[in-house]
């Protein structure tokens, strides 16, 4: 992983401080966005906000993957915002949709997050080595999976009323 970090840093011309800050930026975004999510969910609905989070995640992934100066930063903020929305609202959705199985569904949700995160970490560097776009293409692949999730989620938006998302 360290050599891939250095390759990305060199490719983007980032200083060590900038590289460190790019890793901190999602956490700062979580802190800024998370407190706003319940209010937004009450106004627009949990399902709609989760759709917005997935769409924003796709945009953030794509922006981080294109070779345009500055888009790494914008994409990282969008990525952080999307994850913050999901982190706040998925437990509320589980409570709403699975009131008799909150523990089991939360366990499944947590396990899936762990499996996907570890898979992403395990395949990112090998993909970067074989894909024509290198690390950018490797990161961009995840937009495709998120697009599938967005397509599967979209039917939930029909016939949904705005509900309490806190």
C-alpha positions, 0 to 999 in steps of 0.5 A: 500500500505504501508504494501505491500511496507514493505513486499517487502522491507523485502523480498528483504532485502532493506534498506530504502535508497535502497527502495527509490532509486528503486523508483527513478531509473525509473526517472533517466532512463527516463532522460538518455534514452529519449533524445536518442529516436528520433535519434533511431527512425530515424534510426530504425523507430517509429513502430520498436522502439515501438516494442522494447519498448514493448519487453523490458518492458516484459523483465523488468517486468519478471526480476523484478518478479524473485527471483534473487538478483540484477535482481530487479535493472536491471529490473527496468532500463529496465522498465524505458527505455521501458516507456521512449521510449513509452512516446517519440514515442507514441505522434509522432506515433499519429501525424503521423497516426491520423493527423486529430484527434490528440487531440481525439486520444491523449485524448484516449491514456491518458485516457487508461494510467490512467485507466490501471495505476489505475487498476494496483494499485488497483489490485496489492495488492489483487493479491499478497495476492491470487497468490502463488508467492505473490508480484512477481507473482502480478507484473509478471502478467503485462508481460502477458498483454504486451505480448498481446500488442506486438503480436498485434503490430507485424503485423505493422512492415511489410511493414513499412519504417523508418520514422522520429521519432522526 
